[in-house]
Amino acid sequence: MTSRAQVKNQQPLGYPGTWYASTLTDHRVRPKYRGPSKTEIVVIGAGLAGLTTALECLRVGKSVTVLEAKRIGWGASGRNGGFVVAGFAEEVTHLVKSVGLEKAQALYGYSRMGVEYVREQISLLDPTLMTGQGVIGVSRHLASADFDQERDFLRTYCDHEVEKWNPQKTRSVLNSQCYFDALSDPEGFHIHPLNYVRALGREVERLGGQIFENSRVDRLVLSTEIKKCWIGNEVISSNTVVLCTSAYDRQLVRAVAGAVLPVATHVAVTEPLTRKTNPILTGSAIADTRRAGDYYRMVDEGRLLWGGKITTRKRPPRRLAAEMKRSYCATYPSLQEVNVDYCWSGLMGYAVHKMPIIGELEPGLWVATAFGGHGLNTTAMAGCLVASAITDRDERWRDFSHFSAQWVGGPLGRVGVQASYWLMQLKDKMDERRSRMRLGNA
Ligand SMILES: Cc1cc2nc3c(=O)[nH]c(=O)nc-3n(C[C@H](O)[C@H](O)[C@H](O)COP(=O)(O)OP(=O)(O)OC[C@H]3O[C@@H](n4cnc5c(N)ncnc54)[C@H](O)[C@@H]3O)c2cc1C
């Protein structure tokens, strides 16, 4: 199986060659850092965590400078699947085991607050950023009882209504023999993430914040009163620093870098599908429930955006386009003739507990990181919590203190995660095979 050789991978204006970068609505490049030498708050990293924190500090009148090593949204925030949906990288039922029901309910509530925050910003800043409503979680094996349990848990304990679909209904919307039951969440939605990041950036500047691109912070010098961020030979001082560098920084604060495991995942965008070949008969986003499953949705011009696979290798596979094509054809054989136009990889930051690390590491040094593959809503709520802690001594961030920065095991940790991913894949394949055998189509 081959993919079209000329995958569009130019790097438009310093962004990776994603479909998102090729559909940017604003191309402005921000300057490199050139002062002021002092400010109240410095935010390091202009992804969704950094820009939301900056925006919420500005909204209550603080002065904020954002320093970004590359371009705003250059990291995971500008190249993800675009799904905005409640929850965390860790499942809520696992949270009940680790922190108890009441705290798990509160945490789930924060994750929904993040969803609503993104919805509000979009309606305020640019409603065209919303690309579709609804997120469908679909199973590749018979999962009726599990989905009943999950739906009932969300209804009873989280006041969140999701709808369960049987295999017949699922396959009437997603024309694939691979799928069985589904849970449809009407509250979730999907967006153009890079244009959203850029809309946040423009709002930060409208409120008087400064954003510098191509301004990597190489060194942090911390004292109780004053924090100094060094960008090459330039320095900026502030009372408060917020670290939002995710998996793209391995050195600024050792305890944080060592607690965030970089995990890569990949996305492909196909050439436009014709109505005849399109087996996806919904405008909602879809994610399968395997431990590291596929996630996809239709985007403009009738293209399929297909994400999936994880690896702890930081370099993308050499034949990424072909691998991604193999992946969507395995689910939808009718897409054999549909080629990949764009493909790319990005790094997610994971903590050992699969929950975000949010809090004050020492007086005036804050961190919001490790959102894993569930960052669109959780960066939003983290940005709000950190900003309100800094500006109003709001203590709600302490609800996350159970999930501290713990060492993830360095290179050995990476090997361990890769091995457990392979094991998960094997378990998923066995589940799928068992379901097909039960239905007599193995
Ligand atoms: C391919 C992919 C698909 C995904 N799909 C989804 C999805 O559909 N839904 C969902 O909820 N989540 C998804 N995620 C996860 C989500 O995108 C991330 O959790 C979230 O964007 C993390 O945001 P962030 O601001 O913490 O980090 P990032 O967006 O990675 O931003 C960190 C920024 O810090 C900058 N930086 C690093 N070091 C320095 C330094 N020393 N000085 C200055 N700047 C620095 C980097 O350049 C970068 O711009 C996906 C992730 C990937 C990679």
The ligand as an SDF file (V2000), in Angstrom:
LIG
                    3D

 53 58  0  0  0  0  0  0  0  0999 V2000
   -1.0280   14.7970   17.8410 C   0  0  0  0  0  0  0  0  0  0  0  0
   -1.7570   15.1590   19.1220 C   0  0  0  0  0  0  0  0  0  0  0  0
   -3.1360   15.0070   19.1950 C   0  0  0  0  0  0  0  0  0  0  0  0
   -3.8190   15.3800   20.3590 C   0  0  0  0  0  0  0  0  0  0  0  0
   -5.1880   15.3830   20.3530 N   0  0  0  0  0  0  0  0  0  0  0  0
   -5.8630   15.8970   21.4080 C   0  0  0  0  0  0  0  0  0  0  0  0
   -7.2730   16.0530   21.3510 C   0  0  0  0  0  0  0  0  0  0  0  0
   -7.9150   15.7940   20.3250 O   0  0  0  0  0  0  0  0  0  0  0  0
   -7.9070   16.5150   22.4660 N   0  0  0  0  0  0  0  0  0  0  0  0
   -7.2340   16.8440   23.6000 C   0  0  0  0  0  0  0  0  0  0  0  0
   -7.8640   17.2300   24.5930 O   0  0  0  0  0  0  0  0  0  0  0  0
   -5.8750   16.7670   23.6470 N   0  0  0  0  0  0  0  0  0  0  0  0
   -5.1760   16.3310   22.5780 C   0  0  0  0  0  0  0  0  0  0  0  0
   -3.8160   16.2810   22.6110 N   0  0  0  0  0  0  0  0  0  0  0  0
   -3.1150   16.7770   23.7980 C   0  0  0  0  0  0  0  0  0  0  0  0
   -3.0570   18.3120   23.8660 C   0  0  0  0  0  0  0  0  0  0  0  0
   -2.7640   18.8400   22.5960 O   0  0  0  0  0  0  0  0  0  0  0  0
   -1.9860   18.7340   24.8810 C   0  0  0  0  0  0  0  0  0  0  0  0
   -2.2370   18.1080   26.1130 O   0  0  0  0  0  0  0  0  0  0  0  0
   -1.9950   20.2490   25.1210 C   0  0  0  0  0  0  0  0  0  0  0  0
   -2.0020   20.9580   23.9120 O   0  0  0  0  0  0  0  0  0  0  0  0
   -0.7670   20.6320   25.9420 C   0  0  0  0  0  0  0  0  0  0  0  0
   -0.7000   22.0380   25.9880 O   0  0  0  0  0  0  0  0  0  0  0  0
    0.5010   22.7440   26.6990 P   0  0  0  0  0  0  0  0  0  0  0  0
    0.2640   24.2070   26.6080 O   0  0  0  0  0  0  0  0  0  0  0  0
    0.7250   22.1390   28.0470 O   0  0  0  0  0  0  0  0  0  0  0  0
    1.8050   22.3060   25.8660 O   0  0  0  0  0  0  0  0  0  0  0  0
    2.2780   22.6290   24.3800 P   0  0  0  0  0  0  0  0  0  0  0  0
    1.1810   22.9870   23.5040 O   0  0  0  0  0  0  0  0  0  0  0  0
    3.1670   21.5100   23.9580 O   0  0  0  0  0  0  0  0  0  0  0  0
    3.1280   23.9590   24.5570 O   0  0  0  0  0  0  0  0  0  0  0  0
    4.3810   24.0300   25.1820 C   0  0  0  0  0  0  0  0  0  0  0  0
    5.0880   25.2230   24.5590 C   0  0  0  0  0  0  0  0  0  0  0  0
    6.2340   25.5310   25.3600 O   0  0  0  0  0  0  0  0  0  0  0  0
    7.2510   25.9940   24.4900 C   0  0  0  0  0  0  0  0  0  0  0  0
    8.5240   25.8720   25.1990 N   0  0  0  0  0  0  0  0  0  0  0  0
    9.1350   24.7310   25.6090 C   0  0  0  0  0  0  0  0  0  0  0  0
   10.2870   25.0300   26.2480 N   0  0  0  0  0  0  0  0  0  0  0  0
   10.3900   26.3850   26.2580 C   0  0  0  0  0  0  0  0  0  0  0  0
   11.3670   27.2940   26.7970 C   0  0  0  0  0  0  0  0  0  0  0  0
   12.4450   26.8520   27.4430 N   0  0  0  0  0  0  0  0  0  0  0  0
   11.1790   28.6210   26.6150 N   0  0  0  0  0  0  0  0  0  0  0  0
   10.0580   29.0810   25.9660 C   0  0  0  0  0  0  0  0  0  0  0  0
    9.1080   28.2610   25.4540 N   0  0  0  0  0  0  0  0  0  0  0  0
    9.2730   26.9230   25.6010 C   0  0  0  0  0  0  0  0  0  0  0  0
    7.1230   25.0630   23.2890 C   0  0  0  0  0  0  0  0  0  0  0  0
    7.7450   25.6080   22.1430 O   0  0  0  0  0  0  0  0  0  0  0  0
    5.6150   24.9260   23.1610 C   0  0  0  0  0  0  0  0  0  0  0  0
    5.0620   25.8780   22.2580 O   0  0  0  0  0  0  0  0  0  0  0  0
   -3.0940   15.8780   21.4850 C   0  0  0  0  0  0  0  0  0  0  0  0
   -1.7040   15.9950   21.4230 C   0  0  0  0  0  0  0  0  0  0  0  0
   -1.0380   15.6520   20.2540 C   0  0  0  0  0  0  0  0  0  0  0  0
    0.4740   15.8100   20.1910 C   0  0  0  0  0  0  0  0  0  0  0  0
  1  2  1  0
  2  3  1  0
  2 52  2  0
  3  4  2  0
  4  5  1  0
  4 50  1  0
  5  6  2  0
  6  7  1  0
  6 13  1  0
  7  8  2  0
  7  9  1  0
  9 10  1  0
 10 11  2  0
 10 12  1  0
 12 13  2  0
 13 14  1  0
 14 15  1  0
 14 50  1  0
 15 16  1  0
 16 17  1  0
 16 18  1  0
 18 19  1  0
 18 20  1  0
 20 21  1  0
 20 22  1  0
 22 23  1  0
 23 24  1  0
 24 25  2  0
 24 26  1  0
 24 27  1  0
 27 28  1  0
 28 29  2  0
 28 30  1  0
 28 31  1  0
 31 32  1  0
 32 33  1  0
 33 34  1  0
 33 48  1  0
 34 35  1  0
 35 36  1  0
 35 46  1  0
 36 37  1  0
 36 45  1  0
 37 38  2  0
 38 39  1  0
 39 40  1  0
 39 45  2  0
 40 41  1  0
 40 42  2  0
 42 43  1  0
 43 44  2  0
 44 45  1  0
 46 47  1  0
 46 48  1  0
 48 49  1  0
 50 51  2  0
 51 52  1  0
 52 53  1  0
M  END
$$$$
